[in-house]
Amino acid sequence: VQLGGGTDIALAMQYAAGRVVNPRRTLLVLISDFYEGGDSSALLKTTLRLHESGVKLLGLAALDERAEPDYDHKMAQQLANRGMEIGAMTPDQLADWVGRTIH
């Protein structure tokens, strides 16, 4: 297992997209630092395609050891522009955020 970069997020999103059966009943949660180690344009295209099909997309940003957000803000904004809700929070805040964003 490699930690700390090099993740091909686009490939993971493409895999997840292939598993979607009923887009309007699908919630896809991406937990990431949003530093794309693969094809950024493919990631953005896949995200937009999923959003347009009706999939609800949540992006949970990475935190550092002090529980401070530590992620690629530019990529997170690009994903948000394509329909992904982005949040950075501790686990105790997660359930409330998910509840608010899926309604």
N, C-alpha and C positions, 0 to 999 in steps of 0.2 A: 504494500500500500504506500503510495506516494502522498505525502502531505506537503502543503505549501507551494502550490502552483502547478502549472502544466496540465490542468484539467481541461478536457475537451467538452465544454458545456453544450456546444451545439450538437455533438454526437449524442449526449445524454438526452437532450430535448427531442431530437429526432427519434430516438428509441421510444421515449414516452409518447410521442405523437402517434407512433405506430401501434400503441397499445390502447388508444382511445376508441371506445365503441360507441358511446353516446356523448358527444361533445357537451351538450347542454346540461348533462348530469355529471360532468367531470370537473374535479378540482385537482390541479397540478401544482404542487408546492416544490419550488426549487430552493434548496438551502446552499448558499454559495457565497464566495467572496467576490464573485462576478468578474474575476480576472480570467478572461477567455484565453485558453491555451491553444484553441483550434481556430476555426473559421468564424470570425465575428459576424460576417454578413449572413452566413448560414444560420447562426443563432438568432439574429434579428428577424430573418425571414420566417423561420420556424415559429418563433414567438408570435409574430403577427398572424400567421396562418392559423395557429391554435386559437388565438383570441377571436379572430373573425369567424371561426367555426362555432364559437360559443363556449369554449373551455374557459373556466375561471382560473386565472394564473396568479399565484402568489410567490413572490421572491423574498426569502428571508435572508438578510445579509449577515455575514460573519461578524463575530465579536472577538476582540482581543482578550488577553488574560485579565484585563481590568473590566471586562464587560462593556467596553467602548466599541462602537461600530468601526470596523476595519475592512473596507471593501472598495472596489472600483466604482466610484460615484458616477463617472461618465457612462460606463456601460449600464449601470443600474438605471440611469435616467433614460438611456436609449431603450431599454426594455420597458420601462414605464410608459414611454411614448408609444409603444406598440401594444399596450393593454395589460401589462403585468403590474399588479400592486406590489410595491416594494416597502419592506419594513425592516427595521433593525431594533431588536429588543431582546430582553432576557427571557428565558423559558417561562417564568411566572407571568409575563405579559402576553405570551403567545396565544393562549386560548381566547382571550378577549379580542385581540387583533383579528384573529381568524374569524371569529363570530361577527365582528363588525364589517369585515371586508367581503364576506360571501353573501351578504344580504343586499 
